[in-house]
């Protein structure tokens, strides 16, 4: 079975693939648009458009205006500006990239996909505004109740056997148990956490789930599934017509599910969650979606931004390739913008069991191709997984219930920041991580996706306890707290190759 695309559930084949000739791609696109309620694309007989991120040298609104002007002059259609980072998203045909790269004031241009589409996304009222926010949530029955891709659900755990929380010291701290790990204290109350916003950038979040109804903030939630912020009511919810659509709900539950005696409890119950859907109608997390999501979260005041996925279509992006170099730069600018705005950017390390500090292979890219098998790429350490290997991003590895590194987890000295509970994909409810699933259900998943969500919840706790801390101080607090609870030794939580600073513990 193929590894799931988000960093959770490595044993599950949740990946939605697009195969066959270009005609089949277009047919699938139209089907997905109708079934999933996605924004339609402009038709263009005989045309084959790619999407491009165009970055100006000037990293501000003036730079974005320059990038837009040069894109239009080269025949591109600009569908979104990113004034925060001096970039635009444009759709074009032919040799657009080469023409724009030659223009003064342009730093980089990169195609964000390899499979063409019939045209740019059509303009829709209410999209494209990073300052937008809804003022009301949909009713309890407004989310689709179908299961996601055949993922088996489990009975309501009634907040029982939360081994993952106990590993962080959450359960012991709440009961006043003196055996709590060093440096761990009583978590803040829900009122303090309610002042903290964290963003879950993922496949969407079912805000009608009983555990998440009070957590998801509709004013801070949106869809970025085509690179444009869409704050219309419910746009942030998962699209059940796309594989892996339940993943974001599971991640959100780990972060901040309510503590009410039912379902599961999050690491930071009471925190507000900005649900930001990135997963597009064809099952891809393209770079423009990630840029849009990070900018949206940062502009709405998120203190942590959870990223439990890797950027499509390249599992690893290599700077010697001009297209991939542009994607690295664009996502890097967005992550840096978020950090400067006060958000800790958290990302999963990935589920390939690879040493990120060594040469590696990539046998899946590009994963949006329409025909033929993938080609094997032999990569050096200069090729990076986005967004997890960007500077200043907290990259999280996974451990099992016994505290040992999970076999699927990527690792690498100097490339990972912290370890957290990710679980065993074959361990069932007692060995994996049980969390929320769309339609008021629960599922047991495992992966570095789940590990990253624990860190995001811990950032929320730290921000509630220390509201004056900036992103760097919050990240340093987590690292210090983890290190204090970790003895040195091979494969123990002091082993930096697998644990980074150490095993996550609830900060105080």
C-alpha positions in Angstrom: 0.0 0.0 0.0 1.2 3.5 -0.7 2.0 5.9 2.1 -0.6 8.5 2.8 0.2 11.9 1.5 -0.3 13.8 4.8 2.3 12.7 7.4 -0.3 10.7 9.3 -1.3 7.1 8.8 1.7 5.7 6.9 0.1 2.3 6.6 -3.0 3.6 4.8 -3.5 4.1 1.1 -5.4 7.3 1.3 -3.7 9.0 -1.6 -6.0 10.0 -4.4 -4.1 9.5 -7.7 -4.8 11.0 -11.1 -3.8 8.7 -13.9 -4.4 8.1 -17.6 -4.2 10.5 -20.5 -4.9 14.2 -20.3 -8.5 13.7 -21.4 -9.0 11.6 -18.3 -7.5 14.3 -16.2 -9.9 16.9 -17.5 -12.8 14.6 -16.9 -11.7 13.9 -13.4 -11.2 17.6 -12.7 -14.8 18.4 -13.8 -16.2 15.6 -11.7 -14.2 16.7 -8.6 -15.4 20.3 -9.1 -19.1 19.3 -9.3 -18.9 16.7 -6.5 -16.8 18.8 -4.1 -18.2 22.2 -4.6 -14.8 23.6 -5.6 -14.4 26.8 -7.6 -14.7 26.0 -11.3 -11.9 26.7 -13.7 -12.2 28.9 -16.8 -12.6 26.8 -19.9 -10.0 27.1 -22.6 -10.4 24.9 -25.7 -7.0 23.7 -26.8 -5.2 25.5 -23.9 -3.0 23.9 -21.2 -2.3 26.2 -18.3 0.2 25.8 -15.5 0.1 27.8 -12.3 3.2 29.8 -11.4 4.5 31.6 -8.3 6.2 34.8 -9.4 8.5 36.4 -6.7 9.8 40.0 -7.0 13.1 41.0 -5.5 11.3 43.4 -3.3 9.5 41.5 -0.5 6.4 43.7 0.0 3.3 45.1 -1.6 5.4 47.1 -4.1 7.2 43.9 -5.1 3.9 42.1 -5.5 2.7 44.8 -7.8 5.9 44.5 -9.9 5.5 40.7 -10.1 1.9 41.2 -11.2 2.7 43.7 -13.8 5.5 41.6 -15.3 3.3 38.5 -15.3 0.5 40.3 -17.2 3.0 41.7 -19.7 4.2 38.1 -20.4 0.6 37.0 -21.1 -0.1 35.5 -17.7 -3.4 35.8 -15.8 -2.8 36.9 -12.2 -5.4 35.4 -9.9 -4.0 36.3 -6.5 -1.5 38.7 -5.0 0.5 38.0 -1.9 1.6 41.6 -0.9 3.0 40.3 2.4 5.8 38.5 0.6 6.1 40.3 -2.8 4.6 37.6 -4.9 1.7 36.7 -7.1 0.0 33.5 -8.4 -0.4 33.5 -12.1 -1.7 31.0 -14.7 -0.1 30.9 -18.2 0.8 28.8 -21.2 4.0 28.4 -23.2 7.3 29.9 -22.2 5.9 32.3 -19.6 8.4 31.5 -16.9 11.4 32.2 -19.1 10.0 35.5 -20.2 9.2 36.7 -16.7 12.5 35.5 -15.3 14.3 37.8 -17.7 12.5 40.9 -16.5 14.2 43.4 -14.0 13.0 43.2 -10.4 12.0 39.5 -10.6 13.7 37.2 -8.2 12.2 33.8 -9.1 9.5 32.1 -11.1 8.3 28.6 -10.6 5.6 26.3 -12.0 3.8 24.9 -9.0 2.4 21.9 -10.8 3.4 19.6 -13.7 -0.1 18.5 -14.9 -1.9 21.3 -16.8 -5.4 22.4 -16.2 -7.9 23.9 -18.6 -7.6 27.4 -17.2 -7.2 29.6 -14.2 -9.8 29.4 -11.4 -12.8 31.6 -12.1 -13.2 34.8 -10.0 -15.8 34.4 -7.2 -17.1 37.2 -5.0 -15.8 36.9 -1.5 -12.4 35.3 -2.3 -8.9 36.8 -2.4 -9.1 39.0 0.7 -6.6 38.2 3.4 -8.4 40.6 5.8 -11.7 38.8 5.4 -13.4 36.7 8.1 -16.9 35.2 8.5 -19.1 36.2 11.3 -21.2 33.1 11.7 -20.8 29.3 11.5 -23.0 26.8 9.7 -25.6 24.7 11.5 -24.8 21.4 13.0 -26.2 19.5 10.1 -24.3 21.3 7.4 -21.2 19.1 7.1 -21.2 16.0 5.0 -21.5 12.9 7.1 -19.8 10.4 4.9 -16.7 8.6 6.0 -13.3 9.4 4.4 -11.8 6.9 2.0 -12.9 3.8 4.0 -10.8 4.7 7.1 -12.1 2.5 9.9 -13.6 4.4 12.8 -13.6 3.4 16.5 -16.1 3.8 19.3 -16.3 7.0 21.3 -13.2 6.6 23.6 -14.8 8.8 26.3 -11.4 10.4 26.9 -10.0 7.1 28.1 -6.5 5.6 27.7 -5.0 8.9 26.4 -1.4 7.5 26.5 -0.2 10.2 24.2 -1.3 13.0 26.6 0.2 11.1 29.6 3.5 10.9 27.8 3.6 14.7 27.6 2.7 15.0 31.3 -0.7 16.4 30.5 -2.7 13.8 32.5 -0.3 13.8 35.5 -0.1 17.5 35.6 -3.9 17.8 35.8 -4.2 15.4 38.7 -1.2 16.9 40.6 0.8 13.7 40.3 4.3 14.3 41.5 5.7 11.9 38.9 5.1 14.5 36.1 8.2 15.0 34.0 10.6 17.8 35.2 9.6 21.2 34.2 5.9 20.3 33.7 3.3 22.2 35.5 -0.5 22.6 35.6 -1.8 23.8 32.2 -3.6 27.1 31.9 -7.3 27.2 32.3 -9.7 27.2 29.2 -10.3 31.0 29.6 -6.6 31.7 29.2 -6.3 29.3 26.2 -9.4 30.9 24.6 -7.3 34.0 24.1 -4.9 31.9 22.0 -5.4 31.2 18.3 -3.7 28.3 16.5 -4.1 27.4 12.8 -4.5 23.9 11.4 -3.5 24.0 7.7 -4.7 20.7 6.4 -7.5 19.0 4.5 -10.2 20.9 6.3 -11.8 20.7 9.7 -15.3 19.5 10.5 -16.4 22.2 12.9 -19.7 20.4 13.6 -17.9 17.6 15.5 -19.0 17.7 19.2 -15.3 17.9 20.3 -14.6 20.9 18.0 -17.8 23.0 17.8 -16.5 25.4 20.4 -12.9 25.3 19.2 -13.1 26.3 15.6 -13.3 30.1 15.1 -15.2 30.8 11.9 -13.9 34.4 11.8 -10.4 33.1 11.5 -11.1 30.1 9.2 -11.0 29.8 5.4 -10.1 27.7 2.4 -6.9 28.2 0.5 -7.6 25.2 -1.7 -6.7 27.1 -4.9 -4.2 29.6 -3.5 -6.8 32.2 -2.8 -8.3 32.9 0.7 -12.0 32.0 0.7 -13.7 32.9 4.0 -17.2 32.0 2.9 -19.1 30.1 5.5 -18.0 26.5 5.7 -15.3 26.8 3.0 -12.8 25.4 5.6 -14.7 22.1 6.0 -13.3 18.9 4.4 -14.5 17.9 0.9 -15.6 14.3 1.3 -15.1 13.8 -2.5 -11.3 14.1 -2.0 -9.2 11.3 -0.4 -7.7 12.1 3.0 -10.3 14.7 3.7 -10.7 13.6 7.3 -7.1 14.1 8.2 -7.4 17.7 9.3 -10.3 17.0 11.7 -8.1 14.3 13.3 -5.2 16.7 13.6 -7.4 19.5 15.0 -8.8 17.1 17.7 -5.3 16.4 18.9 -4.6 20.1 19.2 -7.7 21.3 20.9 -10.6 18.9 21.4 -12.8 19.9 24.3 -12.4 18.3 27.7 -16.0 17.3 28.4 -15.9 13.6 29.3 -16.8 12.6 25.7 -14.7 11.7 22.7 -11.1 12.9 23.1 -9.2 15.7 24.8 -6.7 17.9 23.0 -3.4 19.0 24.3 -4.8 22.5 24.7 -8.6 22.2 25.3 -10.1 25.6 25.1 -7.8 27.0 22.4 -9.3 28.7 19.4 -8.6 26.9 16.1 -8.3 28.6 12.7 -9.3 25.8 10.3 -7.5 26.5 7.0 -8.3 24.0 4.2 -5.3 23.5 1.9 -6.3 20.3 0.1 -7.4 21.0 -3.4 -10.0 19.2 -5.5 -7.5 16.9 -7.0 -5.9 15.9 -3.7 -2.9 18.2 -3.9 -1.2 20.6 -1.4 0.3 22.9 -4.0 2.8 25.6 -2.9 0.3 28.5 -3.5 -2.1 26.8 -1.2 0.6 26.7 1.5 1.6 30.3 1.0 -2.0 31.4 1.1 -2.7 29.4 4.3 0.4 30.7 6.2 -0.3 34.3 5.3 -4.0 33.9 6.3 -3.1 32.4 9.6 -0.4 35.0 10.4 -2.7 37.9 9.5 -5.4 36.5 11.8 -3.1 36.3 14.8 -2.2 32.6 15.0 0.4 31.8 17.6 1.1 28.4 16.1 0.6 27.1 12.5 0.4 23.3 12.1 1.5 21.7 8.9 1.0 18.0 8.7 1.7 17.4 5.0 4.4 17.9 2.4 4.1 20.2 -0.6 3.1 18.8 -3.9 4.0 17.9 -6.6 7.6 17.3 -5.4 8.2 15.4 -2.2 11.6 17.1 -2.0 12.4 20.4 -3.8 15.9 20.9 -5.1 17.4 24.4 -5.4 19.2 23.6 -8.7 15.9 23.3 -10.4 14.5 26.8 -11.2 10.9 25.9 -10.6 11.6 24.1 -7.4 13.9 26.9 -6.2 11.0 29.4 -6.6 8.7 27.1 -4.5 11.3 26.9 -1.7 11.7 30.7 -1.8 7.9 31.4 -1.8 7.0 29.0 1.1 10.1 30.2 2.9 9.0 33.8 2.6 5.6 32.9 3.9 6.9 30.9 6.9 9.3 33.8 7.8 6.4 36.3 7.6 4.4 34.1 9.9 7.3 33.8 12.4 7.8 37.6 12.4 4.1 38.1 13.1 4.4 35.9 16.2 3.5 32.4 15.0 5.5 29.3 15.6 5.5 27.2 12.4 5.2 23.5 13.2 5.7 20.8 10.6 5.8 17.0 10.4 9.1 15.4 9.6 7.5 12.8 7.2 6.8 9.1 7.2 9.5 7.7 4.9 12.0 6.4 7.5 14.7 8.6 5.9 17.6 10.4 7.3 17.1 14.0 6.3 20.7 14.7 6.8 21.9 12.2 4.2 21.4 11.5 0.5 18.0 9.9 -0.2 15.8 8.7 -2.9 12.4 10.0 -4.1 10.3 7.5 -5.9 7.0 9.5 -6.0 7.6 12.8 -7.7 6.0 14.5 -9.5 2.8 13.1 -7.9 0.4 15.0 -10.1 1.6 13.4 -13.3 -1.2 12.1 -15.6 0.6 9.0 -17.0 3.5 6.8 -16.6 5.4 5.6 -13.5 7.3 8.0 -11.3 11.0 8.3 -11.9 13.5 7.6 -9.2 15.4 10.7 -8.1 18.7 10.4 -6.2 18.9 13.5 -4.1 21.5 15.2 -1.9 20.9 17.1 1.3 20.4 20.3 -0.6 16.9 19.1 -1.6 14.3 19.9 1.1 10.9 18.7 2.2 8.5 21.7 2.4 7.7 23.2 4.8 9.4 21.0 7.3 13.1 21.6 6.4 12.8 25.4 6.2 14.8 27.5 8.7 13.0 28.4 11.9 10.3 25.7 11.4 9.8 23.2 14.3 10.1 19.8 12.6 8.6 17.0 14.6 9.4 13.3 14.6 7.2 10.5 16.0 7.5 8.0 18.8 5.5 5.0 19.8 3.7 4.3 23.0 7.0 2.9 24.5 8.7 6.2 23.8 11.0 4.8 21.1 11.3 6.3 17.6 8.6 5.1 15.2 10.1 3.1 12.4 8.4 5.2 9.7 9.5 8.6 11.0 12.0 10.6 9.2 14.9 11.8 11.3 18.3 13.6 11.1 20.6 15.5 13.4 20.2 19.2 12.8 17.1 18.6 10.7 14.5 17.8 13.3 13.5 19.8 16.4 11.4 17.7 18.7 9.8 14.3 19.1 6.2 13.7 20.1 3.6 10.9 20.2 2.9 9.6 16.7 2.0 6.0 17.5 2.1 2.7 15.7 0.0 2.3 12.5 -0.5 -1.3 13.3 -1.3 -0.8 17.0 -5.0 -0.2 16.8 -6.7 2.2 19.2 -4.2 1.4 22.0 -1.1 1.9 19.9 -2.1 4.6 17.5 -3.5 8.1 18.2 -7.3 8.2 18.7 -8.8 11.6 17.7 -11.8 13.1 16.0 -13.1 12.2 12.6 -15.7 13.9 10.4 -19.4 13.2 11.1 -19.0 13.1 14.9 -16.8 10.0 14.7 -13.4 8.9 15.9 -10.4 7.2 14.2 -7.0 5.8 15.3 -4.2 7.0 13.0 -0.4 7.1 13.3 2.3 9.3 11.8 4.4 12.4 12.2 1.2 14.3 11.4 -0.1 13.3 14.8 3.2 14.1 16.4 3.3 17.7 15.0 -0.3 18.3 16.3 0.9 17.6 19.8 3.6 20.2 19.5 1.1 22.8 18.1 -1.1 22.2 21.2 2.0 22.6 23.4 2.8 25.9 21.7 -0.8 27.1 22.5 -0.2 26.2 26.2 3.1 28.1 26.2 1.4 31.1 24.6 -1.4 31.1 27.1 1.1 31.0 30.0 3.4 33.6 28.4 1.4 35.9 26.2 4.3 38.3 25.8 6.6 35.7 24.2 7.4 36.0 20.5 7.6 33.0 18.3 11.3 32.4 18.9 10.9 32.5 22.7 7.9 30.1 22.5 10.0 27.6 20.4 12.9 27.9 22.8 10.7 27.2 25.8 9.5 24.0 24.2 13.0 22.9 23.4 14.3 23.7 26.9 11.4 21.9 28.6 11.9 18.8 26.4 15.6 18.7 26.9 15.2 18.9 30.7 13.2 15.7 30.7 15.5 13.7 28.4 18.6 11.8 29.5 21.3 11.2 26.9 21.9 7.9 25.2 21.3 6.1 21.9 17.7 5.9 20.9 16.7 7.5 24.2 15.0 10.9 24.1 18.4 12.6 24.4 19.5 11.2 21.0 19.3 14.3 18.8 19.2 12.4 15.6 15.8 11.0 16.4 14.5 13.5 19.0 16.0 16.8 18.2 16.0 18.7 21.5 14.0 15.9 23.2 10.6 14.4 23.8 7.9 17.0 24.0 6.7 17.8 27.5 3.9 20.3 28.5 5.6 23.6 29.2 5.0 25.8 32.2 
